[in-house]
Amino acid sequence: MNIMKFKKVIAGLAIGGLLVGAALTARPLASWFTEKSCQSYVDENLNNIIKDLENAGAVGIQDFAPFPTVDIQSLESDIGNYWYNENRITLRPAKIPGRFASNAAVNCFSDNTNALRRVLDHEIGHFYIHALNRSLTDEHCYNCSWQDYEFYSEYEYIGKDLISEGIAEYFSRKINGTETGRECTDEIWKTYSPLDTEMSDEVYGDRYYGCSHRLVKPVIDAYGVEGIKRLLVNPPKTQADIADIPFYQNRILAELAENHQFGY
């Protein structure tokens, strides 16, 4: 699979609204109030949100301060992005409902923050992954960012991105519930590979996020932060890994089980 095609599909789910959004010069009053209410919600609750992430498995996240700033209604963002080089999260509440199969407006006035929290917790998850990865690879800092794909083969890049999205989804679903409309059924999982792109971008994205979560969940459930670290330092690297994600998952679980059996 061509790496640029993969990046195009994934970027379309993450920041594809950039050019369209940049062309908007005015927003409805309701959108303005939504953005202001959500910005206030985030500013007032960020420390508690960070604690929720730690309770969901992001062990040590509070040691990685400073935490990212959060910018609501950024034209740089479609739904949400973590910009690792600026330690900044951008969110656009108006983009959230359509991606989560809901027609309900997102607002933060009456504790109706679930949709926003799903995206925010996911992006803070990326902050944690980036910070934890730096702590594990400080002698090879070109590995510090999962986005620096030019240092990897196309299979390594896809593998690292799959792990990164899976861990971020794990935190978001642990806090906010598992029903997202982006599920990975048993039938899909049996033969899942992100190299299979013969489908619409929307279906591909739903499977990608759903199956990335299914990939990491049993590892983190069983081994916690040790499992997260193993996934970070030993992501899928080869075409064989990427072509058979369930096999890769079984290998990681077997390695962790063996380490525990012999007390490593």
N, C-alpha and C positions, 0 to 999 in steps of 0.2 A: 504494500500500500504506500502511495506517495505521501511523504510527511506533510507536504503543503496542503494536500486534500484533507488529511486528518485535522490539521490546524484550522482550516477553513470551516469545517463542520463544527468543531468545538467552539471556535471563536464566535461563530454565529449564534451560539447559545449563550455566550457570555457577554460579548461586547458588540454584537452585530448592529445595535441601534445607534452607534456613534454618529454616522453621517446623517441619518434621519433626524436624530435628536438635536444635532447641532443646528439644523435648519429651523427649529422652532424658536420663535421670537417672543411668544406670549403663551401663557398657560391659563386654563380656566381657574376661577377663584377657588372652586372646590379642591383642585389639585394643589393650589398654593397653601390652603389650610391643612391639607393632608401632609404635605412636606414639612410644614412648620411643626405640626403636632408630633410627627415621627422624629424629627430632629430633637425636639424637647425630650421625647421619651428616651431616645438613645443617650443623650447627654446626661440625663438624670439617673439612668439605670445601668450604664456601661459596667461599672464595677460588679454589680450583682449578676449581670450577664456573663462576665468573665468567670465568676464563681460557679455559675450553672455549667459552664464548659468544663471546669475542673471536676465537678461532680459527675459529669457525663463521661469522664475518662481522659481529659486533657491534663494529665498529672504534671504539676510543675508550671502550668501556664502563668501563674502569678509571679514567677521568678523571671519571666521574660519581658517585664516592663522596660521601656514605655509601651503601652498598648497603642494600637493604631487609632488614629483619628477617624471619625466616621462622617462622611459628607453625604447628606441626603439631597436628592435631585441634582445629581451631577450629570452633565451631558456626556461625560466620558463613559458612562455606565449604561448598560441595557437593563439588566436586573441587578446584578451586584458584582463587584470586583475587589480583590485585594491587590494593591499595588505595592509589591514587596520593596521596591527601591525607594518608596516614599513612606512606607509603613502607614498606609492610608486605605480605608475602605470607602468605596462609593456605592450608593444605592439609589435606585429610582423606583419608588413605590408604585407609580402608575404602570410600570411594566410587569409587576408581579402577578396579577390575577390570571392573565391569559396563559402564562406558563405553568400554572398550577391547576388548570382546568376548572377555574372558578370565575363566575361573573361578579362576585361580591367585591365591592370597592375596598381597597386597603385603607384603613385609617387607624389612628392611634389615640382617638379621643376617649373611648369607653373600654379600654383594655382589649380592644380588638386588634391585637398585635401579632397574632399567630403567624400570618403569612410573612410579615416583615421579619419576625424572629427566625423563621426557617432560613431565610436568605442571609440574615445577619450572622446567625450562629454558624452557618456554612462558611462564610467569609472569615470569621474569626478563627474557625478551624484551620483555614489556610495560613493565617498568621502563626498559629501554634506549630503547624507542620514546618513552616519556614524557619521559625526560631529553634525548634527542636533539631531540625536537620543541621542548622549551623553549629549547634552544640556537639553534634556527632562528627562533623566533617571540617572542623576549623583549620586543619592542615591542608585541605584541598578545597579552598573556598569557591572554586568554580562550581562545586556541587551545592553551594549554599542556596541557590534558587532552583526550584523545579522548572522555572520558565526558561532557563538558559539552555535551550535545546541544542544550540549549535555545538555544544561540547559532547553530545551523545549521538549514537546512531538513531535512526528513526524508530527502531524497536525499543531502544532504551527510553527515548522521549515518551513514546506512547505508554510504556510500562510505568514510568514515574508519574505521568499525569493521571493514569488510572488509579494508582495508589493514593495520590494526593486528593483526587475528587472523592474517592471512596471513604477516606478517613474524615474529610470535611462533612460528607453526607452522614457518616456514622454519628458524629456529634449532634448534627441538626435533627436527625430522626430520634435520637435518644432523648432529646429534650422536648421535641414538639410532636412526637408520634410518627408512625411509619407510613401513613397513607399520604402519598405525594402525587399519585398518578404516574410515577416513574418507577414501576415495579419490574422485577426480574423474576419471571415465573420459573417453575421447575423445568418446563419445556424449553424456555429460552436459555436457561443456565447450562443445560446439558451440553450444548454445542456453542456456547457464547465465545465470540472473539471480536474485539474491536476492529479487526482487519476486514470484517464483513460490512461493507458499506452499501450493499445493494438494497437500499430502502430510502425513504424520505429522511431529510435531515432531522425532522422532529422525532420520528420513530427511533432513529439512530441515537439521538441525544437521550431520549427516555430510557433506552436500553443501556446506554453507556453509564448514566448516573445510577440507575437501578442496579446494574450488575457490578459496578465498582463497589457499591455499598455491600452487596451480597458477598463479594470477594473478601473484604476486610472484616466483616462483622464477626464470624466465628473466631478469627484470630484475636481480635481485641476482646471479645467476650471471655475467651479462655485465658488470655495472657496479659491483658491490660497494656500498660505502657511498654512492657517488654515486647509484646506483639507489635505495637506501633513501630518501635525502633527496628525490629527485624524487617518489617515491611519497607521501612525507609532505606535501610542500608542494603537490602537484597530484593529490589523490585524486579518485576519481569524485565529481562534484558535481551532475550533472543527472539527470533521469529517463532521458534517452537513454543516459548513461554506465551507469547502474545496470541498464538494460534489456538492455544488450549488453556484458557484461564483456570478452569476447574482443576486441571492437573497441577498447575503452578500452586494453587491454593493448598491442595493436598500435600505438596512437597514442603511448603512453609510450615504447615501444621505438624507434619512428621518431624521436621528438624527441631521445632520447639519442644515437642513431646520428648524427643530423644535427649535434648539438653536437660530437661527437667528430670528425666529418668536417671541420668548419670550425674546430676547435680552441677552442671556447668553454669 
